[in-house]
């Protein structure tokens, strides 16, 4: 009955989006009003993040069953949004009730996935892992359409989309899929210091979860928030505090960290994965530092109950922010098949590394790759196509 009542409220109060380019001198202001429901903040932030917009300020309020948020956004060059196509897309996407419901059905964020096979890998990070995965896929005649690998605290997670090298279509032969799973499983078992590696291979489907969203979930499940004894450097770590707000029955989370793209998205992903709801929040960014303050409760309506729970929230937020790296420092004009060979050569020299690896469009050139350091968990290896 409660669910039907909630649906009625949503139909009576469809989302309303106001985009204002006049009230702020240096940013486009986007106001979103809607009936509140779990996950809506992450979905709205993801829409803005997927457009590569920079959120410079945000004011969040979702108390009393109503969601009212304000976001100040710019493009990557720090300019207001002037492109009518982008403005119309934001308006239409956030105001379409069907868009909200479809997104929530896949835990916020969907994209077509009908022509390739998805491979998800989770395991221990180690030197040579990236090139060994590349070598196996090349040997099994798999064409990598796009892929992203994250490493943090000696854990690694990857989402890789592949096609048959001969046909360009998804791989659906059960025997071949079994062989891919077996070979990649052997690679992941090479040095599993923490727990049994995990791998799934999915056939084409109508929708797939947003890749960054999925990688956050995979790293969280791998417990990358548990720090190693030899990795206790606190100098570059985000400063997270978790305090009680007893007079209002909230827990207050404040975060100070270096500002970077997708920072708010990563923060909200972590809170959502831990089953917390942001009732009020403020985000302010400067030239180098970002400040976030969130008033949260668990989905059961209660604030954090113990010191152990506060410590876990602190560690998980630190991990979510640290998972990304954005340093791309040199270009390689090669195809992805060539890049596979490049990684294999680096493995021979013990130089293969990856902090955050993104691999896109196997048929195009214009690939970028970061510096390579010893170990899979160096900085970032990134290859992306130029349109």
Secondary structure, DSSP 8 states (H G I E B T S, - for coil): -HHHHHHHHHHHS--EEEEESSSSSSSEEEEEEEE--TTHHHHHHHHHHHTT-EEEEEEEE-GGGEEEEEEEEE-TTS-----HHHHHHHHHHHH-HHHHHHHHHTTS-EEEESSSEEEEEEEE--TTHHHHHHHHHHHTTEEEEEEEEEEETTEEEEEEEEEETTTSS----HHHHHHHHHHHHHHHGGG-SSS--EEEEE--EEEEE-HHHHHHHHHHHTTTTS--TT----SSS-EEEEEEETTTTEEEEEEEEE--TTHHHHHHHHHHHTTEEEEEEEEEE-SSEEEEEEEEEETTS----SHHHHHHHHHHHHHHHHT------EEE---HHHHHHHHHHHHHTT----SEEEEE-TT---EEE----SSTTSS--EE----
